[in-house]
Amino acid sequence: MTTKRDEPQQPPRRRAPAGAAVLREDVTEAIRSAVFEELAAVGYARMSIEGIARRAGVGKTAVYRRWRSKLHLVLDIVSALAVQGLPAPDTGSLEGDLRLLYEVTSRALRHPVASQVIPDLQAEAARNPDIAEALQKALREGQDGVATGIVTAAQRRGELSARLDHDLALDLISGPLYWRSVVIRAPKPPKGYLETLTRATAAALRAL
């Protein structure tokens, strides 16, 4: 005869700690989008958690549950750009890969949000070393990862020297569009500019 004492005991159910918050991903994404829009609208110096929350359609508490200050929020989002990066071109030729990269980069840099946010963060980076480090990581690592892939693929195909200086190659690939779009803030490149830039960059890389 089996008694209650002999029956196998079930482990007690674990309960979530009282007050534990489950962070909804859709709310997090809404806040991230609101940060870019707020940066473009008012700049980093005037940006506030209140403004971000209002634009995202959430309460301030939702923002503070995820980031403890606007600095940490911006650093997190800018740093995430380095992870996302750009799509890696794979056209089978050096000039084809460069042309595709320039098309994508040119469109991205002309986006109204990017064209406002990047220069503003660069100005803020001169005063804030944390932002400077995050911005450099986002802009350089994201672009360099793709550019390195283009150079490496071209070397495997025999289009570029195996002894090519990668750092100089990355400067040649990434510099021109950022100069036009971010530094002098030129409008849309004139007709034929990207084709000419592609040929010139490819020729310079072959000469290294």
N, C-alpha and C positions, 0 to 999 in steps of 0.2 A: 504494500500500500504506500502510495506517494503522498507525502505531506507537503504543505506549502513551504516548509523549511527545505525540502529536498528539491523543489523546482528550481531550474536555472534562473539566476537573477539577471534582469536586463540592466544594462548600464544606464545610469540616469541621463536624461536629455540635457544637452548643453544649451543654455539660453544665451542669446546675444547680450552683451553688457548693456545695462540700462543707459539710455541716452546715446548709444552708438549711432552715428549718422552714416547712411549709405549715400555716397556721392553719385548722383545721377550723371551719366556721361553726356546726355543731351544738354544739361545745364552747364556743365564744364565747357562744352563746345560753344554754347551761346555766349559765355563770358569771354572766351578766347576771341571770338569774332568781334565782340563789343570792344575789346581792348584795341584791336587794329583800327576800328572805325573811330574810336575816341582819340587815339593818337593822331590819326589823319585830320580830325576835326579841330582839336585844341592843342595838340603837342604834349610832350611828356610833362613839362613843368606845370601846366594847368590841368592835367588829367587827374581825376580823383576816383576813389573807390565808389563814391556816390554816383558819379556820372557813368561809370562802367556798369554798375548794377542797374541803373535806370535804363540804359541802352539795351542791356541784356534781358530786361524784364524780370529781374530777380531782386531779392532783398540783399542788403549789404552783408548779412550773415552768410549767405551762400558764397560770396566771394571770399570772405575771411576764413571760411572753413577750408578753402583750398590754398590760399596764399595769405601770408600774414601782413603784406604791405604791397603797395603798387610797384615798388622796386622789384620785389621777388616775383610778382606777377609778370612784369615785363621781361625780366631776366629769363624766366622759365619759357615764355613764348618765343623770345628771340633765339634762345638756345635750341628750341625744338626745330627751328628752321634748318639747322645743320643736319639734323637727323633726316628730315624729309628730303632735302636736296632737290636736284633737278633730274628729270628722266635722262638716262644714259643713252646717247645716240648709238645706233648700230646699223649704219648704212652700208658698211663694207669698204669705205674709202675715207681718207683723211679729210678731204674737202667736203664730202657729204656730211660727215659727222660735225665738222666745224659749222657748216651752214645751218644745220638743224639746231645746234646748240645756240647759235646767235639768234635765230628766229625766236626760240623759246625764251631766252634771256631778255631779249629786247622787249617782247610783249610783257613779261613779268615786271620789268623795271618801269615800263610806261603805265602800269596799273595805277589808278589814282591813289589807292591806299599806299602802295609801295613808294610811289614818288614823293609822298608827304612824310611817311614814317621813317624811311631810311635816313634822309638828310637831318631830320629832327633828332633821331637817336645818335647820329654822328656828332652833332653839336653837343648833345648831353654827355656823350662819351668823353669829351675833352675835360669835363668836370667830374665825372664819376668813373673810376677805374673798373668797377664791377660791370657797368654797362659796356665800357670799352672792350673788356675781355669777352663778354657774351656776344657782342656785335661782331667782333673779329672772328669768333668761332663760327657764328652763323653764316656770315658772308664768305669767309675764306674756305672753311671746310666743306660747305655745301657745294660751292663752285669747283674747288680743287678736286673733290672726289670724282666729279664728272670729267673734268679736264684731264686728270691723270688717266682715267679709263680710255679717253680718246688717244692720248699719246702712247699708252701701252699697246693698244690695239694696232696703231699705225706702225709701231716698232715690230710687232709680230708679223705684220704683213710686209715688212721690209721697206716701208715708205719713209721711215725716219731712222736716223742713226741710233744704234744701241747705246752709244756713249753720250747721247743728248743730255744736256743739263735740264733736269725736270723742273727745278724751281724757276729758271728763266723761261722755260716753255710755258709754264702755268701763268707767269706774268704776261707773256705775249698773248695768250689766249683770252685771259680774263680781263685784262686792263682796259682795252679800248671802249667797250660798251659801258663799263662802270664809270669811266671818265666822262663820257658824253652824258649819261643819264643821271649820275649821282653828283658829280663834281660841278660841271658847267650846266647841268640840267637842260640839255638841248631837247627840242621836241622830237617827234618821230623822225628816224633817219631818212634822208632823202632817197629817192628811188635809185636802186642799184648799189646803195652803200653797203649792205650786208654781203652782197656778192663780191664786191671789191675787197672788203675787209677779209672775207674768207680766203680769197686768192692770196692776198698779201700775207696773212698770218701763216698759211700753209707754206708759202715760199720762205718766210723767215724761219719757220721750224725746220725745214729741209736744209737750211744753210747752217744750222747749229752743229 
